[in-house]
Amino acid sequence: MTTTDIGTDDEASVTIRCQDNSSVGVRFCDRFSFDEDSVHYAVELQAPGLAARVNEVVAWIWDSDLVPFLEELAADYRGWDGEWSWQTNDRDLAVSAAFRSGGHVGLTWTLRPWPKAAGGWSTSVTTWLEAGEQMASLAADVRHFLAGEPR
């Protein structure tokens, strides 16, 4: 399940909660932009015993971003074999998707700041959503968040 939130500081965010365990989630927040070519935002992962954040994920306007990947998953609601994956150019955010029987999609969100630096770290959580409506809603929410449009 996804929610589009307006926080106390009027800052838009998108939260994705796992339908199997609502304490597992992903949050997109703190969107900003320096120019017309990119959007910067933070991604937070939450699970029991885990809280992780990458402060500056970059979505480039000229590059394939997360939204088309999510829209393609939503359009293929009948399922697929294997795993689909996407990552940012900097590889600090990656998403892989697996389909399971019953019409559910497992999205594994991986944060990996400083992927080339010594002593870097990575962590992942998996959120399960319904393949059709919930995936389409997630894609629309992320599109509006990245575009800076109210939802």
C-alpha positions as CSV (number, residue, x, y, z in Angstrom):
1,M,0.0,0.0,0.0
2,T,1.3,3.5,-0.8
3,T,0.4,6.8,0.7
4,T,1.2,10.3,-0.4
5,D,1.8,12.4,2.6
6,I,2.2,16.1,3.2
7,G,4.3,16.5,6.4
8,T,4.1,19.3,8.9
9,D,6.5,21.4,6.9
10,D,4.3,20.9,3.7
11,E,7.0,18.7,2.3
12,A,5.6,16.0,0.0
13,S,6.6,12.3,0.5
14,V,5.6,8.9,-0.7
15,T,5.5,6.0,1.7
16,I,5.3,2.3,0.6
17,R,4.2,-0.2,3.2
18,C,4.5,-3.9,2.9
19,Q,1.0,-5.5,2.9
20,D,2.4,-8.5,4.7
21,N,4.1,-6.5,7.5
22,S,3.2,-2.8,7.8
23,S,6.4,-2.2,9.9
24,V,8.4,-2.7,6.7
25,G,8.4,0.3,4.4
26,V,10.1,2.7,2.1
27,R,9.8,6.5,2.1
28,F,10.7,9.0,-0.6
29,C,11.1,12.5,0.9
30,D,13.0,15.8,0.9
31,R,12.8,16.4,-2.8
32,F,14.8,19.3,-4.3
33,S,16.3,20.4,-7.6
34,F,19.3,22.5,-8.6
35,D,18.4,22.7,-12.3
36,E,16.0,21.5,-14.9
37,D,17.9,18.3,-15.7
38,S,17.7,16.5,-12.3
39,V,15.7,15.9,-9.2
40,H,17.3,15.0,-5.9
41,Y,15.5,13.2,-3.1
42,A,16.1,11.1,0.0
43,V,15.0,7.4,0.4
44,E,14.5,5.8,3.8
45,L,14.1,2.1,4.5
46,Q,12.4,0.9,7.7
47,A,12.0,-2.6,9.2
48,P,12.1,-4.0,12.7
49,G,15.6,-3.2,13.9
50,L,16.5,-1.2,10.8
51,A,16.4,2.4,9.8
52,A,18.5,3.5,6.9
53,R,18.6,6.6,4.7
54,V,20.4,7.9,1.6
55,N,20.1,11.7,1.5
56,E,20.7,12.5,-2.1
57,V,19.4,10.0,-4.7
58,V,19.4,11.7,-8.2
59,A,16.9,11.2,-10.9
60,W,18.1,12.6,-14.3
61,I,15.4,13.9,-16.7
62,W,17.3,12.5,-19.7
63,D,17.7,9.0,-18.3
64,S,15.4,6.1,-17.6
65,D,14.1,6.8,-14.1
66,L,12.1,4.8,-11.6
67,V,8.7,5.7,-12.8
68,P,8.8,3.9,-16.2
69,F,10.1,0.8,-14.4
70,L,7.2,0.9,-12.0
71,E,4.6,1.6,-14.7
72,E,5.9,-1.4,-16.7
73,L,5.5,-3.6,-13.6
74,A,2.0,-2.3,-13.1
75,A,1.1,-2.9,-16.8
76,D,2.2,-6.5,-16.5
77,Y,-0.2,-7.4,-13.7
78,R,-0.6,-11.0,-14.9
79,G,2.9,-11.7,-13.9
80,W,6.3,-12.7,-15.3
81,D,9.1,-15.2,-14.8
82,G,12.3,-14.3,-13.1
83,E,13.3,-10.9,-11.7
84,W,13.2,-7.4,-13.1
85,S,15.6,-4.8,-11.9
86,W,16.4,-1.1,-12.1
87,Q,19.0,1.1,-10.5
88,T,20.1,4.8,-10.5
89,N,23.1,5.8,-12.5
90,D,25.0,6.2,-9.2
91,R,23.8,2.7,-8.1
92,D,22.8,4.2,-4.7
93,L,19.2,3.0,-5.1
94,A,18.2,-0.3,-6.7
95,V,14.9,-2.0,-7.0
96,S,14.2,-5.6,-8.0
97,A,10.8,-7.0,-8.6
98,A,9.6,-10.6,-8.4
99,F,6.0,-11.9,-9.1
100,R,4.5,-14.5,-6.8
101,S,1.3,-16.5,-7.2
102,G,-1.8,-14.8,-6.0
103,G,-1.0,-11.6,-8.0
104,H,1.5,-10.0,-5.7
105,V,4.8,-8.2,-6.5
106,G,7.8,-8.2,-4.2
107,L,9.8,-5.1,-4.6
108,T,13.2,-5.3,-3.0
109,W,14.6,-1.8,-2.3
110,T,18.4,-1.6,-1.8
111,L,20.2,1.4,-0.6
112,R,24.0,1.5,-1.3
113,P,25.5,4.9,-0.7
114,W,29.0,5.5,-1.8
115,P,29.1,2.2,-3.8
116,K,32.7,2.6,-4.9
117,A,34.0,3.9,-1.5
118,A,35.9,1.7,0.9
119,G,33.8,0.9,3.9
120,G,30.5,1.5,2.1
121,W,27.4,-0.3,3.2
122,S,24.1,-1.6,1.7
123,T,20.8,-2.7,3.1
124,S,17.5,-3.9,1.6
125,V,13.9,-4.3,2.5
126,T,11.1,-6.1,0.5
127,T,7.6,-4.7,0.2
128,W,4.8,-6.8,-1.2
129,L,2.0,-5.1,-3.1
130,E,-0.9,-6.2,-5.2
131,A,0.2,-6.5,-8.9
132,G,-2.5,-4.3,-10.4
133,E,-4.1,-1.4,-8.5
134,Q,-1.4,-1.0,-5.8
135,M,1.4,-1.0,-8.4
136,A,-0.4,1.5,-10.6
137,S,-1.0,3.7,-7.6
138,L,2.7,3.5,-6.5
139,A,3.9,4.4,-10.0
140,A,1.5,7.5,-10.1
141,D,2.5,8.6,-6.6
142,V,6.2,8.4,-7.4
143,R,5.7,10.2,-10.7
144,H,3.9,13.1,-8.9
145,F,6.6,13.2,-6.1
146,L,9.5,13.4,-8.6
147,A,7.7,16.0,-10.7
148,G,6.9,18.1,-7.6
149,E,3.2,18.0,-8.3
150,P,0.6,17.9,-5.6
151,R,-1.4,14.6,-5.5
